[in-house]
C-alpha cells in the first residue's frame, strides 16, 4: 500500500496545499514496515486546484496522512480514491509508523480559511 504525506524538511507540513513536497511511503501492511519511499514534487499553487490528487493516484497512493486540509482538498483526494487522515504532525516516519500501529484517527478538522484566490 502507498501513503502520501505533505512534507517540509521531513516533517508533516501543516498546510497541505503549500507543502514543499510529498513523501510517498510504500508500506507492507502485514509486517507494518515501510519498504520504500519516494519524493513527489508539490505542484505550484494550491493543492485542491492542482493535479496532485491524480498524480498521487497514478502512483498508487491510497491514503494521505496530513496536518490541516480544507474540505475541497479532501473531496478532490477522495474522488481520486485517496482516503484522508487529518490532524497529523511531526516527523513523517513517526506519523507513518503511528498509522501502521493503528493509533491515528482523522481529526475531522478542516481549514476554513483558504489562501488561494482566483
TORZA-107036 format. One record per residue (C-alpha): residue number from 1; residue in three letters; x, y, z. Coordinates in steps of 0.02 Angstrom, whole numbers, plus 32768, in hexadecimal, padded with zeros to 4 digits. Each point is the difference from the previous one (the first is absolute). Example, Ala and Ser with C-alpha at 12.3 -4.5 7.8 and 13.67 -1.06 7.14 Angstrom:
2
<r><i>1</i><aa>ala</aa><X>8267</X><Y>7F1F</Y><Z>8186</Z></r>
<r><i>2</i><aa>ser</aa><X>8045</X><Y>80AC</Y><Z>7FDF</Z></r>
***
This chain:
118
<r><i>1</i><aa>unk</aa><X>8000</X><Y>8000</Y><Z>8000</Z></r>
<r><i>2</i><aa>unk</aa><X>803B</X><Y>80B1</Y><Z>7FDE</Z></r>
<r><i>3</i><aa>unk</aa><X>7FE3</X><Y>8094</Y><Z>8073</Z></r>
<r><i>4</i><aa>unk</aa><X>802A</X><Y>80B7</Y><Z>7FE0</Z></r>
<r><i>5</i><aa>unk</aa><X>8031</X><Y>8084</Y><Z>807E</Z></r>
<r><i>6</i><aa>unk</aa><X>800B</X><Y>80BC</Y><Z>7FD8</Z></r>
<r><i>7</i><aa>unk</aa><X>80B2</X><Y>8026</Y><Z>8039</Z></r>
<r><i>8</i><aa>unk</aa><X>8079</X><Y>808A</Y><Z>8028</Z></r>
<r><i>9</i><aa>unk</aa><X>80AA</X><Y>7FCD</Y><Z>8043</Z></r>
<r><i>10</i><aa>unk</aa><X>7FC7</X><Y>7F4E</Y><Z>802B</Z></r>
<r><i>11</i><aa>unk</aa><X>7F73</X><Y>8046</Y><Z>806A</Z></r>
<r><i>12</i><aa>unk</aa><X>7F46</X><Y>8003</Y><Z>7FDA</Z></r>
<r><i>13</i><aa>unk</aa><X>7FDE</X><Y>80A8</Y><Z>7FAF</Z></r>
<r><i>14</i><aa>unk</aa><X>7F6C</X><Y>804C</Y><Z>805A</Z></r>
<r><i>15</i><aa>unk</aa><X>7FBA</X><Y>8048</Y><Z>7F5E</Z></r>
<r><i>16</i><aa>unk</aa><X>7FE0</X><Y>7F76</Y><Z>7F81</Z></r>
<r><i>17</i><aa>unk</aa><X>7FE9</X><Y>8076</Y><Z>7F6B</Z></r>
<r><i>18</i><aa>unk</aa><X>80A6</X><Y>8058</Y><Z>8015</Z></r>
<r><i>19</i><aa>unk</aa><X>8074</X><Y>7F74</Y><Z>8039</Z></r>
<r><i>20</i><aa>unk</aa><X>80B3</X><Y>7FF7</Y><Z>7FC2</Z></r>
<r><i>21</i><aa>unk</aa><X>7FE9</X><Y>7F4E</Y><Z>7FBC</Z></r>
<r><i>22</i><aa>unk</aa><X>7F9E</X><Y>7F60</Y><Z>801E</Z></r>
<r><i>23</i><aa>unk</aa><X>8055</X><Y>7F69</Y><Z>804C</Z></r>
<r><i>24</i><aa>unk</aa><X>7FB6</X><Y>7F5D</Y><Z>7FBF</Z></r>
<r><i>25</i><aa>unk</aa><X>8021</X><Y>7F67</Y><Z>806A</Z></r>
<r><i>26</i><aa>unk</aa><X>7FDF</X><Y>7F51</Y><Z>7FC1</Z></r>
<r><i>27</i><aa>unk</aa><X>7FCD</X><Y>7F9C</Y><Z>8099</Z></r>
<r><i>28</i><aa>unk</aa><X>7FE8</X><Y>7F48</Y><Z>801F</Z></r>
<r><i>29</i><aa>unk</aa><X>7F5F</X><Y>7FFD</Y><Z>8065</Z></r>
<r><i>30</i><aa>unk</aa><X>8021</X><Y>7F4C</Y><Z>8036</Z></r>
<r><i>31</i><aa>unk</aa><X>80AB</X><Y>8020</Y><Z>804E</Z></r>
<r><i>32</i><aa>unk</aa><X>7FD8</X><Y>80B7</Y><Z>802B</Z></r>
<r><i>33</i><aa>unk</aa><X>80A2</X><Y>8039</Y><Z>7FAD</Z></r>
<r><i>34</i><aa>unk</aa><X>802E</X><Y>808C</Y><Z>7F87</Z></r>
<r><i>35</i><aa>unk</aa><X>8052</X><Y>7FA6</Y><Z>7F6E</Z></r>
<r><i>36</i><aa>unk</aa><X>8020</X><Y>8092</Y><Z>7F89</Z></r>
<r><i>37</i><aa>unk</aa><X>7FF2</X><Y>80BD</Y><Z>7FF4</Z></r>
<r><i>38</i><aa>unk</aa><X>8002</X><Y>8084</Y><Z>7F7A</Z></r>
<r><i>39</i><aa>unk</aa><X>7FED</X><Y>80BC</Y><Z>7FF5</Z></r>
<r><i>40</i><aa>unk</aa><X>7F7B</X><Y>804B</Y><Z>7F8F</Z></r>
<r><i>41</i><aa>unk</aa><X>8015</X><Y>80BA</Y><Z>7FDD</Z></r>
<r><i>42</i><aa>unk</aa><X>7F71</X><Y>806E</Y><Z>8037</Z></r>
<r><i>43</i><aa>unk</aa><X>7FA8</X><Y>805A</Y><Z>7F72</Z></r>
<r><i>44</i><aa>unk</aa><X>8001</X><Y>80BD</Y><Z>7FFD</Z></r>
<r><i>45</i><aa>unk</aa><X>7F62</X><Y>804A</Y><Z>8047</Z></r>
<r><i>46</i><aa>unk</aa><X>7F80</X><Y>7FBC</Y><Z>8073</Z></r>
<r><i>47</i><aa>unk</aa><X>7FE6</X><Y>7F47</Y><Z>801C</Z></r>
<r><i>48</i><aa>unk</aa><X>7F45</X><Y>7FF1</Y><Z>7FE0</Z></r>
<r><i>49</i><aa>unk</aa><X>800E</X><Y>8057</Y><Z>7F57</Z></r>
<r><i>50</i><aa>unk</aa><X>809F</X><Y>7FA9</Y><Z>7FC8</Z></r>
<r><i>51</i><aa>unk</aa><X>8012</X><Y>7F55</Y><Z>7FB0</Z></r>
<r><i>52</i><aa>unk</aa><X>8056</X><Y>7FB4</Y><Z>8098</Z></r>
<r><i>53</i><aa>unk</aa><X>7F6F</X><Y>7F8B</Y><Z>8027</Z></r>
<r><i>54</i><aa>unk</aa><X>8009</X><Y>7FAF</Y><Z>7F54</Z></r>
<r><i>55</i><aa>unk</aa><X>80BF</X><Y>7FFA</Y><Z>8004</Z></r>
<r><i>56</i><aa>unk</aa><X>7FFD</X><Y>7FA7</Y><Z>80A8</Z></r>
<r><i>57</i><aa>unk</aa><X>7F73</X><Y>7F8C</Y><Z>7FCA</Z></r>
<r><i>58</i><aa>unk</aa><X>8063</X><Y>7FD0</Y><Z>7F64</Z></r>
<r><i>59</i><aa>unk</aa><X>8091</X><Y>7FD2</Y><Z>8073</Z></r>
<r><i>60</i><aa>unk</aa><X>7F8C</X><Y>7F8C</Y><Z>8061</Z></r>
<r><i>61</i><aa>unk</aa><X>7FE6</X><Y>806C</Y><Z>809B</Z></r>
<r><i>62</i><aa>unk</aa><X>7F67</X><Y>7FCA</Y><Z>8065</Z></r>
<r><i>63</i><aa>unk</aa><X>8016</X><Y>806A</Y><Z>809D</Z></r>
<r><i>64</i><aa>unk</aa><X>8035</X><Y>80B2</Y><Z>802B</Z></r>
<r><i>65</i><aa>unk</aa><X>803E</X><Y>8021</Y><Z>80B1</Z></r>
<r><i>66</i><aa>unk</aa><X>7FF6</X><Y>80BD</Y><Z>8012</Z></r>
<r><i>67</i><aa>unk</aa><X>7FFD</X><Y>8091</Y><Z>8079</Z></r>
<r><i>68</i><aa>unk</aa><X>7F7E</X><Y>8080</Y><Z>7FCF</Z></r>
<r><i>69</i><aa>unk</aa><X>7F9B</X><Y>7FF4</Y><Z>7F61</Z></r>
<r><i>70</i><aa>unk</aa><X>7F64</X><Y>8052</Y><Z>7FBD</Z></r>
<r><i>71</i><aa>unk</aa><X>7F61</X><Y>7FA4</Y><Z>7FD2</Z></r>
<r><i>72</i><aa>unk</aa><X>8021</X><Y>801F</Y><Z>7F46</Z></r>
<r><i>73</i><aa>unk</aa><X>80A7</X><Y>7FA7</Y><Z>8008</Z></r>
<r><i>74</i><aa>unk</aa><X>7FB5</X><Y>7F6E</Y><Z>8060</Z></r>
<r><i>75</i><aa>unk</aa><X>7F77</X><Y>7FF1</Y><Z>7F7D</Z></r>
<r><i>76</i><aa>unk</aa><X>807C</X><Y>8005</Y><Z>7F6E</Z></r>
<r><i>77</i><aa>unk</aa><X>806F</X><Y>7F7C</Y><Z>8052</Z></r>
<r><i>78</i><aa>unk</aa><X>7F6A</X><Y>7F91</Y><Z>802B</Z></r>
<r><i>79</i><aa>unk</aa><X>7FC0</X><Y>800E</Y><Z>7F4D</Z></r>
<r><i>80</i><aa>unk</aa><X>80AB</X><Y>7FBF</Y><Z>7FC8</Z></r>
<r><i>81</i><aa>unk</aa><X>7FF2</X><Y>7F69</Y><Z>8073</Z></r>
<r><i>82</i><aa>unk</aa><X>806F</X><Y>8046</Y><Z>808A</Z></r>
<r><i>83</i><aa>unk</aa><X>7FC4</X><Y>7FFB</Y><Z>80B4</Z></r>
<r><i>84</i><aa>unk</aa><X>8036</X><Y>808E</Y><Z>8073</Z></r>
<r><i>85</i><aa>unk</aa><X>8034</X><Y>8005</Y><Z>80B6</Z></r>
<r><i>86</i><aa>unk</aa><X>8011</X><Y>80B3</Y><Z>8041</Z></r>
<r><i>87</i><aa>unk</aa><X>804C</X><Y>8040</Y><Z>80A0</Z></r>
<r><i>88</i><aa>unk</aa><X>80AC</X><Y>7FB1</Y><Z>7FE9</Z></r>
<r><i>89</i><aa>unk</aa><X>809F</X><Y>8059</Y><Z>8035</Z></r>
<r><i>90</i><aa>unk</aa><X>80B8</X><Y>7FDF</Y><Z>801C</Z></r>
<r><i>91</i><aa>unk</aa><X>8080</X><Y>7F91</Y><Z>7FAC</Z></r>
<r><i>92</i><aa>unk</aa><X>7FBB</X><Y>7FAC</Y><Z>7F64</Z></r>
<r><i>93</i><aa>unk</aa><X>8044</X><Y>7F53</Y><Z>802A</Z></r>
<r><i>94</i><aa>unk</aa><X>7FBC</X><Y>800A</Y><Z>80B1</Z></r>
<r><i>95</i><aa>unk</aa><X>7F55</X><Y>8031</Y><Z>7FBB</Z></r>
<r><i>96</i><aa>unk</aa><X>8004</X><Y>7F6F</Y><Z>7F84</Z></r>
<r><i>97</i><aa>unk</aa><X>8030</X><Y>7F86</Y><Z>808B</Z></r>
<r><i>98</i><aa>unk</aa><X>7F73</X><Y>8044</Y><Z>806E</Z></r>
<r><i>99</i><aa>unk</aa><X>7F85</X><Y>7FDC</Y><Z>7F73</Z></r>
<r><i>100</i><aa>unk</aa><X>8049</X><Y>7F52</Y><Z>7FE7</Z></r>
<r><i>101</i><aa>unk</aa><X>7FE6</X><Y>7FDE</Y><Z>80BA</Z></r>
<r><i>102</i><aa>unk</aa><X>7F4B</X><Y>8039</Y><Z>7FF0</Z></r>
<r><i>103</i><aa>unk</aa><X>8013</X><Y>8094</Y><Z>8074</Z></r>
<r><i>104</i><aa>unk</aa><X>7FCD</X><Y>808B</Y><Z>7F86</Z></r>
<r><i>105</i><aa>unk</aa><X>7F4E</X><Y>8039</Y><Z>7FE1</Z></r>
<r><i>106</i><aa>unk</aa><X>7FC1</X><Y>808E</Y><Z>7F96</Z></r>
<r><i>107</i><aa>unk</aa><X>7FEC</X><Y>809E</Y><Z>8067</Z></r>
<r><i>108</i><aa>unk</aa><X>7F6E</X><Y>8037</Y><Z>7F92</Z></r>
<r><i>109</i><aa>unk</aa><X>8045</X><Y>80B2</Y><Z>8005</Z></r>
<r><i>110</i><aa>unk</aa><X>7FFC</X><Y>805F</Y><Z>7F5E</Z></r>
<r><i>111</i><aa>unk</aa><X>8050</X><Y>80A4</Y><Z>7FD1</Z></r>
<r><i>112</i><aa>unk</aa><X>7F7D</X><Y>8085</Y><Z>7FE7</Z></r>
<r><i>113</i><aa>unk</aa><X>8077</X><Y>8089</Y><Z>7FCB</Z></r>
<r><i>114</i><aa>unk</aa><X>803F</X><Y>7FE8</Y><Z>7F50</Z></r>
<r><i>115</i><aa>unk</aa><X>809D</X><Y>8055</Y><Z>7FC0</Z></r>
<r><i>116</i><aa>unk</aa><X>7FDD</X><Y>7FDE</Y><Z>7F47</Z></r>
<r><i>117</i><aa>unk</aa><X>7FAC</X><Y>808D</Y><Z>7FA5</Z></r>
<r><i>118</i><aa>unk</aa><X>7FC8</X><Y>7FF9</Y><Z>7F4B</Z></r>
***
